[in-house]
Structures are given as structure tokens and as C-alpha cells.
Amino acid sequence: MIGHFISRLLPKRFKKAPRIYRAAQHNIRADAIDEAALNVVRRLHSAGFQAFVVGGAVRDLMLGRRPKDFDVATNATPEEIKPLFRRAFIIGRRFRLVHVHVGHDVIEVSTFRSAQTDEDATDEHGRLLSDNVYGTQAEDAVRRDFTINALYFEPESEEIWDYVGGVNDVRARRLKLIGPPVTRYREDPVRMLRAVRLTAKLGLTLAPTSEAPLVKLAVLMRNIPPARLFEETQKLLLSGNAEETVAQVRRYQLLPSFDALLSTPSAERFAGIALAHTDARLKAGKTVSPAYLFAALLWPTVMRERDAHLETGMKPAPAFIAAMDTALEEHAQMLAVPRRFQGIIREIWGMQPRFEQRQGQRPYRLLEQPRFRAAYDFLCMRAENREVLRELSTWWEKFQVADSDTRKAMQTAAPQPDAGSRSRPRRRRKGHGKAAAPSAE
């Protein structure tokens, strides 16, 4: 469909040259571009190719933001790009491009694309299966997702080339799809997630025509491969505006898994605390583990399942273990959480009951755990949510940095956990009854 759209659009709108904004007409200067990206552009120019910094970097610089990445677009094919650089690698199948390594930086270089027109280019839902038909810069601009992401900056002349009105949309702080919204969302349903993420992250308004189909087309999200869905969900949660983004995702019903996880006021409250902490850390330039975030989103499910098991008479330790298994088997699958993260999530959860055990050598062994810091931060969130006493997180805050004598005094003063709250029952002496239930440790 988009191929027919372009064939109709190009003769009318792009027969002439693009609108070119000279340096005096915009706020971007070449010295704002990452040096590695500039080197890639210069090398391509010297080889006789066109090359531009493109997409989100141009958009962010126009908005006065520091771009996270600097991507380059060129009329050179991947096979022509690769020999020009000492360390360059062709990657991707659905969308072939080149990663050029310059020092510690990786610059993503893509070839100008045209639209797929073959009947087998899309599936039965209209989703693009491949995107490797090379074309002109004008065709490349039209097949991009949003107008504000279809801007090309030429560093040597400091010009912005605009085929789709992206400059005006940036200045109006408006997010608008290129082409018929229903068609473009069907081509790639992830664009719906990207729309809500960009509006929340950049403080933009979604154009009414781009907003209207969201709820109706949300069902298309079921067709997204799990690995890609997880990648996009990570971007939502690590956008720096996760609270607003998740609210928008739920408003348009794009990820039913979020509604299932946040189905109770207590779950919403705990998720709100976790997302607010994440946004604050990112704004402070600190790192955030995706596994930690998913552990927080799934934690209310663990607590709900544990309580359900306890009501049936199950002991605390096996009830907790069974609850962790349920949360990971059911909800982690809905969120497409990879197994490598599930192990970390289980470690963070598994240490929570151990924070209540403050006698003997147990606190010292807990401090030695590789995930201790993440588990402690998780405990602080639980205290903020009034799930555990604030005194417990305060005790561990002091214990981490205290000297030996102070630690001993703290242990003496610390209360023993209530028998009913222990996730690990006392071990029976050898020969005295059956073995204890497995521990959450």
C-alpha cells in the first residue's frame, strides 16, 4: 500500500527539490554533531556519495536536546559502505544497514530506501516483512515514520533538507505520521508504541489524524515478534518519562499486559513508585537495569499469588517460591522478558525475605551477594509503599557502612522476625522429622 502511496505522492510533491533550510534559518551547527558521525559523513563524501545526519538526532538538536545517537543516511549501498571503513559490519535482514565503529562509538549508516511494492512484502495484516529496496532521498524521507524523524542535516553546509514538513512540525511540537495513518500503523504496529513514547518523552502533541486509529489498531500489537516487543517495551520504560508513557500506553490499550499487571490500586501505586525512581535516576545520569524494572512491575503479582497460596495453608517459603514461578511463567511471557533477565529478577525477589533475617552471619552473607544493591533498592521501594516497615530499610542503610562494633550492636538491638513472616523455616535437626521446605534463598 505504501508503495502505491509513494508513487502517487512523489510526482506531485517531490518533483522539485526539497525545501532546504540554510544555517541562518535553524539552530543546528556542525559542532553539535558527534565527531564520529562527522568522520563517517566526511569519508562518504570523499568517496563521492551523499551523506547526512538523519532522524532523531536532527529532531533532538532542533528541540534543544542532546541526542543519544547520531545516525547517518547515504545513497551508498551497504556493500559500498563497508570497504570505506576499517571496522564496519553489515547487519540485519529485514533492514540491512552498516555499523561503523569509530573508536568507542558505533555509527549506524543506512542506505536511502524506497517502498516495497511486491505482494509478498507484507503479511496478511499489512506488516512489512522486508525493507531493502534502495531508492532516492525523497523516497527515503516518505517511507520514514514521522515527519520530525525525516529531516536530513548536511554538516558541511549546515543545511537541513526537508521533504515532508518536518521542520514546521518540530517548531509546532507536533508528532505526525507520514502518509495514511492506518496503512503506516499496519506496516509496523510498533509505530503506535513509538508515537506515545515520543509524545511523552519530548512533550509533543500527537496530531489528531495520527491519534485516531490507535485504539482500533491496538490488536495488531499481538503480531509483533517477542524479541522486538521486549526491546520496544524497554524503550518505553527507560525513556525518562516512563510514568507518562505507561499512562498513554494504557489509555490507548496498546499493551494489555500492562493492564493485567496494574489491575489493582496497590499494583498501580508500587509501579508508580518504581517508574518515578527510574525517571529520577535517568535524569540524574544514572543507569537503570531493565531487569530491576520488570521485577518491580511483576512484584505485585508475586505478592498476590503468595497470599493466595498462604490462604490454602501452604507454608511461607514454598508459597513464595510458587508465586515467583507463576509471575515469571505467566506475566513475563506476556512482556516477552528474556530468560537472561528472569534469573536476575528471581535473585532480586529471592533476597527480599532475607532482609528480615538480621542475626548471626546472615546479614554478612547477604551483603556479599552480587545483586545486593539492586535488592536493597527494591526493599526501599517496598518501604516507601508501606509494604515493610521503614525501620527495616533504614537498618540496612546503616548496616552497609557501619564498622564491626556498630554492626554487632545493631544486630543485638534488631528484633527477630515473626515466625509467621519467615520465608525460610528453621531447619530441623538431623533425624528430627521431615526435611524443611526449600528456601527462597
BELBELFEN-V714115 format. One line per field, one symbol per residue. ss: DSSP state (H for helix, E for strand, L for the rest). phi: phi as a letter, one per 20 degrees, with the letter a starting at -180 (. if undefined). A space follows every 10 residues. Layout:
ss = ???
phi = ???
This chain:
ss = LHHHHHHHHH HHHLLLLLEE ELHHHLLLLH HHLLHHHHHH HHHHHHLLLL EEEELHHHHH HHLLLLLLLL EEEELLLHHH HHLLLLLEEE ELLLLLEEEE EELLEEEEEE ELELLLLLHH HELLLLLELL LLLELLHHHH HHHLLEHHHL EEEELLLLEE EELLLHHHHH HLLEELELLL HHHHHHHLLH HHHHHHHHHH HHLLEELHHH HLLHHHHHHH HHHLLHHHHH HHHHHHHLLL LHHHHHHHHH HLLLLHHHHH HLLLHHHHHH HHHHHHHHHH HHHLLLLLLH HHHHHHHHHH HHHHHHHHHH HLLLLHHHHH HHHHHHHHHH HHHHLLLLHH HHHHHHHHHH LLHHHHLLLL LHHHHHHLLL LHHHHHHHHH HHHHLLLLLH HHHHHHHHHH HLLHHHHHHH HHHLLLLLHH HLLLLLLLLL LLLLLLLLLL L
phi = .fffffffeg fedcfefffd efgfdbdecf feegffffff ffffffendf bcfcmgffgf ffemdeffcc ecdbeefgfe fgffcfccce cndfbebced ecmeecdedd egddffcffe fcefenffdb bceebeffff ffeffdgfdd dddeffeldd dcecmfffff felcdcfenf gfffffgbgf gfffffffff fdmddfggfe egegffegff ffefggffff gffgfgfdfn cfgfffffgf femfcgffff fdecgfffff ffffffffgf fffeneeceg fffffffegg fgffffffff fenffgffff ffffgffffe ffffelffff efffgfffff efffffeddm effffffefg egffffgfff ffffemecff gfffgffffg dfffffffff ffefffffgf efecfffffg ndnffffgef f
